[in-house]
Amino acid sequence: MHIEKRPSKKGYRYRVRVAIQGYPLKTKTFAKKSEAVDWGRSLEADLSRGKLGTPQSFGITLSKAISRFKEERPPGYGEWLLDRRNLRILKWWDEEMGKFNLNELRPKDIVNARDRIRRGEGRKNLNNKDLKPRSNSTVNTYIAGISTVLQVSLELWGWIEENPCRKIRRLPVDNQRVRYLEPDERERLLEACRSDKDLMDVVCLALLTGARQSEICCLRWEHVGFDERLLFFMDTKNKTNRALPLNKPLLEIFEKRRLNSVFKGSSFVFPDSSLEKPITVKYRFRNKVKEAGIKDFRFHDLRHCAGSALTRANVPEMKIQSILGHKTVQMTKRYSHLRPSDVERELDFLAEALRDK
């Protein structure tokens, strides 16, 4: 540390120069020598302990870390981030904070960014018009995404000494929402979907199995066991596989689709127009819900419809957990208040609910 006394209009000022091998030169000017000494000693200690980042981290931007993450795809670190539907998370961080040096990132910077995500701010709405606030769950997912990149920068590349995201508490999330269709709403939704055969089949599968949208849309023909009469959902959200029996209504759907797909040559049960990728139904479903005059209903709520139907049929919680692929029985207990009956028909109960479709 070197302190230089320099004349000024108000007397003297003290310029501090801190130079540690491997780090860029740091300078700052103070009105009092004592302040200059304190700052210089504190900076030297922080640099020596690596508290401000390793020498390699200086000049390394968040944008570079994100690019390297997408290029190297480090195994065991956030494979979910590289899914097509999740790449928007890394894109947001790259556009909004990509110029930040890794050694300059602090928890408060991540918190400020979190607040902007929560308000729906981004490059596409710089004038803050038509902002759509995002849920706590979505905000937490964005934080988890950048935390993964920073953790790789820490553990694999040695660019930082700590992950600032680890000092931030996740926002509380209410996962207890249970919205299901009333009988008249179900009929209106199915009627609206009749004009879109692919969407109709996807919706019926969701109601008959309680499967997630991604599990249904990504189904391949190899997952449909016509001989074994089993339907396999592979590599699900919980990173597990599960199988359900192909009852008659399910079998009818898949047999009709197989008959109509003989000459398409796609491995997907629900391919998009290119036949190389799975179908996307998010916006198509949203439009049909609107057309049916149904409010506050999302595709994932079809899963709640299945869970609710099974619960009202008095199917044991462990069986519902197995059918829906819940990681813990606590996820299944959200439907416990709907259990008034004493009927045991399990998956066939879902088929009966749709028999007039």
KERO-864750 format. One record per residue (C-alpha): z, y, x. Coordinates in steps of 0.25 Angstrom, whole numbers, always signed. Layout:
<r up="Z" north="Y" east="X"/>
...
//
This chain:
<r up="+0" north="+0" east="+0"/>
<r up="-4" north="+14" east="+5"/>
<r up="+1" north="+27" east="-1"/>
<r up="-6" north="+40" east="+2"/>
<r up="+0" north="+53" east="+0"/>
<r up="-11" north="+63" east="-6"/>
<r up="-9" north="+78" east="-9"/>
<r up="-12" north="+82" east="-23"/>
<r up="-11" north="+95" east="-32"/>
<r up="+3" north="+91" east="-36"/>
<r up="+8" north="+87" east="-22"/>
<r up="+5" north="+73" east="-17"/>
<r up="+0" north="+60" east="-23"/>
<r up="+1" north="+46" east="-18"/>
<r up="-10" north="+36" east="-17"/>
<r up="-7" north="+22" east="-16"/>
<r up="-17" north="+12" east="-10"/>
<r up="-14" north="-3" east="-12"/>
<r up="-23" north="-13" east="-5"/>
<r up="-20" north="-28" east="-5"/>
<r up="-30" north="-38" east="+1"/>
<r up="-40" north="-44" east="-9"/>
<r up="-37" north="-33" east="-20"/>
<r up="-44" north="-19" east="-22"/>
<r up="-37" north="-7" east="-17"/>
<r up="-28" north="+0" east="-27"/>
<r up="-25" north="+15" east="-27"/>
<r up="-16" north="+24" east="-35"/>
<r up="-11" north="+38" east="-34"/>
<r up="+3" north="+43" east="-38"/>
<r up="+11" north="+56" east="-39"/>
<r up="+23" north="+49" east="-32"/>
<r up="+24" north="+41" east="-20"/>
<r up="+35" north="+32" east="-26"/>
<r up="+25" north="+29" east="-38"/>
<r up="+14" north="+26" east="-28"/>
<r up="+23" north="+16" east="-20"/>
<r up="+28" north="+9" east="-33"/>
<r up="+14" north="+7" east="-38"/>
<r up="+8" north="+2" east="-24"/>
<r up="+19" north="-8" east="-22"/>
<r up="+18" north="-13" east="-36"/>
<r up="+3" north="-15" east="-35"/>
<r up="+4" north="-22" east="-22"/>
<r up="+14" north="-32" east="-28"/>
<r up="+5" north="-34" east="-40"/>
<r up="-7" north="-36" east="-31"/>
<r up="+0" north="-46" east="-22"/>
<r up="+6" north="-54" east="-33"/>
<r up="-8" north="-55" east="-39"/>
<r up="-2" north="-48" east="-52"/>
<r up="-15" north="-39" east="-53"/>
<r up="-24" north="-51" east="-51"/>
<r up="-30" north="-58" east="-39"/>
<r up="-39" north="-51" east="-29"/>
<r up="-51" north="-59" east="-35"/>
<r up="-48" north="-53" east="-49"/>
<r up="-51" north="-39" east="-45"/>
<r up="-65" north="-35" east="-50"/>
<r up="-65" north="-48" east="-59"/>
<r up="-68" north="-43" east="-73"/>
<r up="-64" north="-51" east="-86"/>
<r up="-79" north="-51" east="-89"/>
<r up="-81" north="-59" east="-76"/>
<r up="-70" north="-69" east="-80"/>
<r up="-76" north="-71" east="-93"/>
<r up="-90" north="-74" east="-88"/>
<r up="-84" north="-84" east="-77"/>
<r up="-77" north="-91" east="-88"/>
<r up="-89" north="-92" east="-97"/>
<r up="-97" north="-97" east="-85"/>
<r up="-87" north="-107" east="-79"/>
<r up="-81" north="-112" east="-92"/>
<r up="-68" north="-117" east="-85"/>
<r up="-64" north="-130" east="-91"/>
<r up="-51" north="-130" east="-98"/>
<r up="-51" north="-115" east="-100"/>
<r up="-55" north="-110" east="-114"/>
<r up="-67" north="-118" east="-117"/>
<r up="-66" north="-113" east="-132"/>
<r up="-70" north="-99" east="-126"/>
<r up="-84" north="-104" east="-122"/>
<r up="-87" north="-109" east="-136"/>
<r up="-98" north="-100" east="-142"/>
<r up="-90" north="-95" east="-153"/>
<r up="-79" north="-90" east="-143"/>
<r up="-87" north="-83" east="-133"/>
<r up="-86" north="-71" east="-141"/>
<r up="-71" north="-70" east="-136"/>
<r up="-76" north="-69" east="-121"/>
<r up="-87" north="-60" east="-125"/>
<r up="-77" north="-50" east="-131"/>
<r up="-68" north="-50" east="-119"/>
<r up="-80" north="-48" east="-110"/>
<r up="-85" north="-36" east="-117"/>
<r up="-72" north="-30" east="-120"/>
<r up="-64" north="-32" east="-107"/>
<r up="-74" north="-38" east="-97"/>
<r up="-73" north="-27" east="-87"/>
<r up="-58" north="-28" east="-85"/>
<r up="-54" north="-34" east="-72"/>
<r up="-46" north="-46" east="-73"/>
<r up="-35" north="-41" east="-64"/>
<r up="-34" north="-29" east="-73"/>
<r up="-32" north="-36" east="-86"/>
<r up="-18" north="-35" east="-92"/>
<r up="-12" north="-40" east="-105"/>
<r up="-13" north="-27" east="-111"/>
<r up="-28" north="-27" east="-109"/>
<r up="-29" north="-40" east="-117"/>
<r up="-20" north="-35" east="-128"/>
<r up="-28" north="-23" east="-130"/>
<r up="-41" north="-32" east="-130"/>
<r up="-33" north="-41" east="-140"/>
<r up="-31" north="-29" east="-149"/>
<r up="-46" north="-25" east="-149"/>
<r up="-50" north="-40" east="-152"/>
<r up="-40" north="-39" east="-164"/>
<r up="-46" north="-27" east="-169"/>
<r up="-60" north="-33" east="-168"/>
<r up="-65" north="-23" east="-157"/>
<r up="-76" north="-26" east="-148"/>
<r up="-89" north="-22" east="-142"/>
<r up="-97" north="-23" east="-155"/>
<r up="-88" north="-13" east="-162"/>
<r up="-85" north="-2" east="-152"/>
<r up="-84" north="+8" east="-163"/>
<r up="-73" north="-1" east="-170"/>
<r up="-81" north="-2" east="-182"/>
<r up="-80" north="-14" east="-191"/>
<r up="-69" north="-20" east="-183"/>
<r up="-64" north="-34" east="-188"/>
<r up="-50" north="-37" east="-183"/>
<r up="-48" north="-51" east="-178"/>
<r up="-37" north="-61" east="-181"/>
<r up="-25" north="-63" east="-171"/>
<r up="-31" north="-77" east="-169"/>
<r up="-45" north="-72" east="-165"/>
<r up="-38" north="-62" east="-155"/>
<r up="-30" north="-73" east="-149"/>
<r up="-42" north="-81" east="-147"/>
<r up="-49" north="-69" east="-139"/>
<r up="-36" north="-68" east="-131"/>
<r up="-36" north="-83" east="-128"/>
<r up="-51" north="-81" east="-123"/>
<r up="-49" north="-71" east="-113"/>
<r up="-36" north="-77" east="-109"/>
<r up="-43" north="-90" east="-105"/>
<r up="-53" north="-82" east="-96"/>
<r up="-41" north="-75" east="-89"/>
<r up="-34" north="-88" east="-88"/>
<r up="-46" north="-94" east="-81"/>
<r up="-47" north="-82" east="-72"/>
<r up="-32" north="-85" east="-68"/>
<r up="-32" north="-100" east="-66"/>
<r up="-46" north="-103" east="-61"/>
<r up="-52" north="-91" east="-55"/>
<r up="-39" north="-84" east="-50"/>
<r up="-44" north="-70" east="-54"/>
<r up="-30" north="-66" east="-61"/>
<r up="-16" north="-69" east="-59"/>
<r up="-12" north="-69" east="-74"/>
<r up="-18" north="-70" east="-87"/>
<r up="-15" north="-57" east="-95"/>
<r up="-18" north="-64" east="-108"/>
<r up="-6" north="-73" east="-106"/>
<r up="+4" north="-62" east="-108"/>
<r up="-2" north="-58" east="-122"/>
<r up="+4" north="-65" east="-134"/>
<r up="-6" north="-70" east="-144"/>
<r up="-7" north="-64" east="-158"/>
<r up="+0" north="-71" east="-169"/>
<r up="-9" north="-79" east="-177"/>
<r up="-8" north="-84" east="-192"/>
<r up="-14" north="-98" east="-193"/>
<r up="-9" north="-101" east="-207"/>
<r up="-20" north="-95" east="-215"/>
<r up="-25" north="-106" east="-225"/>
<r up="-36" north="-101" east="-234"/>
<r up="-43" north="-111" east="-242"/>
<r up="-53" north="-111" east="-253"/>
<r up="-50" north="-112" east="-267"/>
<r up="-58" north="-121" east="-276"/>
<r up="-67" north="-110" east="-281"/>
<r up="-69" north="-104" east="-267"/>
<r up="-73" north="-117" east="-262"/>
<r up="-83" north="-119" east="-272"/>
<r up="-89" north="-105" east="-270"/>
<r up="-89" north="-107" east="-255"/>
<r up="-97" north="-121" east="-256"/>
<r up="-106" north="-115" east="-266"/>
<r up="-109" north="-103" east="-256"/>
<r up="-112" north="-113" east="-245"/>
<r up="-122" north="-122" east="-252"/>
<r up="-133" north="-113" east="-247"/>
<r up="-130" north="-116" east="-233"/>
<r up="-130" north="-131" east="-231"/>
<r up="-124" north="-131" east="-217"/>
<r up="-113" north="-122" east="-220"/>
<r up="-110" north="-130" east="-233"/>
<r up="-108" north="-142" east="-224"/>
<r up="-99" north="-135" east="-214"/>
<r up="-90" north="-130" east="-225"/>
<r up="-89" north="-143" east="-232"/>
<r up="-86" north="-150" east="-219"/>
<r up="-75" north="-140" east="-217"/>
<r up="-69" north="-142" east="-230"/>
<r up="-70" north="-157" east="-229"/>
<r up="-64" north="-158" east="-215"/>
<r up="-57" north="-146" east="-212"/>
<r up="-64" north="-145" east="-199"/>
<r up="-66" north="-131" east="-192"/>
<r up="-79" north="-124" east="-192"/>
<r up="-82" north="-127" east="-178"/>
<r up="-79" north="-141" east="-179"/>
<r up="-89" north="-143" east="-191"/>
<r up="-100" north="-134" east="-185"/>
<r up="-100" north="-141" east="-171"/>
<r up="-100" north="-155" east="-177"/>
<r up="-111" north="-164" east="-170"/>
<r up="-117" north="-176" east="-177"/>
<r up="-110" north="-185" east="-166"/>
<r up="-97" north="-180" east="-173"/>
<r up="-100" north="-186" east="-186"/>
<r up="-97" north="-201" east="-186"/>
<r up="-105" north="-206" east="-198"/>
<r up="-102" north="-221" east="-194"/>
<r up="-87" north="-219" east="-191"/>
<r up="-87" north="-209" east="-203"/>
<r up="-80" north="-199" east="-194"/>
<r up="-82" north="-184" east="-192"/>
<r up="-77" north="-179" east="-178"/>
<r up="-73" north="-165" east="-174"/>
<r up="-74" north="-164" east="-159"/>
<r up="-68" north="-154" east="-150"/>
<r up="-61" north="-146" east="-161"/>
<r up="-53" north="-133" east="-160"/>
<r up="-41" north="-141" east="-155"/>
<r up="-49" north="-148" east="-145"/>
<r up="-48" north="-161" east="-152"/>
<r up="-57" north="-171" east="-160"/>
<r up="-55" north="-176" east="-174"/>
<r up="-62" north="-185" east="-183"/>
<r up="-62" north="-185" east="-198"/>
<r up="-68" north="-196" east="-208"/>
<r up="-81" north="-193" east="-213"/>
<r up="-78" north="-195" east="-228"/>
<r up="-90" north="-195" east="-238"/>
<r up="-91" north="-180" east="-240"/>
<r up="-92" north="-177" east="-225"/>
<r up="-101" north="-189" east="-223"/>
<r up="-111" north="-183" east="-234"/>
<r up="-111" north="-170" east="-226"/>
<r up="-114" north="-176" east="-213"/>
<r up="-125" north="-186" east="-218"/>
<r up="-132" north="-175" east="-225"/>
<r up="-132" north="-166" east="-213"/>
<r up="-136" north="-178" east="-204"/>
<r up="-148" north="-181" east="-213"/>
<r up="-152" north="-166" east="-213"/>
<r up="-151" north="-166" east="-198"/>
<r up="-159" north="-177" east="-193"/>
<r up="-170" north="-169" east="-188"/>
<r up="-162" north="-157" east="-183"/>
<r up="-157" north="-164" east="-170"/>
<r up="-144" north="-156" east="-168"/>
<r up="-131" north="-163" east="-164"/>
<r up="-123" north="-153" east="-173"/>
<r up="-121" north="-156" east="-187"/>
<r up="-122" north="-141" east="-190"/>
<r up="-132" north="-136" east="-180"/>
<r up="-136" north="-121" east="-180"/>
<r up="-151" north="-118" east="-181"/>
<r up="-153" north="-121" east="-166"/>
<r up="-147" north="-135" east="-168"/>
<r up="-140" north="-133" east="-155"/>
<r up="-127" north="-127" east="-160"/>
<r up="-118" north="-129" east="-171"/>
<r up="-119" north="-120" east="-184"/>
<r up="-111" north="-107" east="-186"/>
<r up="-106" north="-105" east="-200"/>
<r up="-96" north="-94" east="-198"/>
<r up="-104" north="-83" east="-205"/>
<r up="-112" north="-92" east="-214"/>
<r up="-98" north="-97" east="-220"/>
<r up="-93" north="-83" east="-220"/>
<r up="-105" north="-78" east="-229"/>
<r up="-103" north="-90" east="-238"/>
<r up="-88" north="-87" east="-240"/>
<r up="-92" north="-73" east="-244"/>
<r up="-103" north="-78" east="-253"/>
<r up="-93" north="-87" east="-260"/>
<r up="-84" north="-75" east="-262"/>
<r up="-72" north="-81" east="-254"/>
<r up="-63" north="-72" east="-247"/>
<r up="-55" north="-74" east="-234"/>
<r up="-61" north="-88" east="-231"/>
<r up="-66" north="-92" east="-217"/>
<r up="-72" north="-105" east="-213"/>
<r up="-59" north="-110" east="-206"/>
<r up="-53" north="-109" east="-220"/>
<r up="-61" north="-121" east="-224"/>
<r up="-52" north="-129" east="-214"/>
<r up="-40" north="-124" east="-222"/>
<r up="-47" north="-128" east="-235"/>
<r up="-47" north="-142" east="-230"/>
<r up="-33" north="-142" east="-224"/>
<r up="-28" north="-137" east="-238"/>
<r up="-36" north="-147" east="-246"/>
<r up="-30" north="-158" east="-237"/>
<r up="-16" north="-153" east="-238"/>
<r up="-17" north="-151" east="-253"/>
<r up="-21" north="-166" east="-254"/>
<r up="-8" north="-169" east="-247"/>
<r up="-15" north="-175" east="-234"/>
<r up="-4" north="-177" east="-223"/>
<r up="-3" north="-165" east="-213"/>
<r up="-6" north="-174" east="-201"/>
<r up="-19" north="-179" east="-208"/>
<r up="-23" north="-164" east="-211"/>
<r up="-20" north="-161" east="-196"/>
<r up="-30" north="-172" east="-192"/>
<r up="-41" north="-168" east="-202"/>
<r up="-41" north="-153" east="-198"/>
<r up="-38" north="-156" east="-183"/>
<r up="-26" north="-147" east="-183"/>
<r up="-19" north="-147" east="-169"/>
<r up="-5" north="-147" east="-175"/>
<r up="+0" north="-151" east="-189"/>
<r up="+6" north="-136" east="-190"/>
<r up="-9" north="-132" east="-192"/>
<r up="-9" north="-141" east="-204"/>
<r up="+4" north="-137" east="-210"/>
<r up="-2" north="-124" east="-215"/>
<r up="-8" north="-132" east="-227"/>
<r up="+6" north="-138" east="-230"/>
<r up="+8" north="-129" east="-242"/>
<r up="-4" north="-134" east="-249"/>
<r up="+1" north="-149" east="-251"/>
<r up="+4" north="-151" east="-265"/>
<r up="-4" north="-164" east="-269"/>
<r up="-2" north="-178" east="-266"/>
<r up="-17" north="-183" east="-263"/>
<r up="-22" north="-190" east="-251"/>
<r up="-37" north="-189" east="-249"/>
<r up="-38" north="-182" east="-236"/>
<r up="-52" north="-178" east="-232"/>
<r up="-57" north="-183" east="-245"/>
<r up="-50" north="-173" east="-252"/>
<r up="-58" north="-162" east="-245"/>
<r up="-71" north="-170" east="-250"/>
<r up="-66" north="-169" east="-264"/>
<r up="-64" north="-154" east="-263"/>
<r up="-78" north="-153" east="-260"/>
<r up="-84" north="-163" east="-269"/>
<r up="-90" north="-153" east="-278"/>
<r up="-97" north="-145" east="-267"/>
//
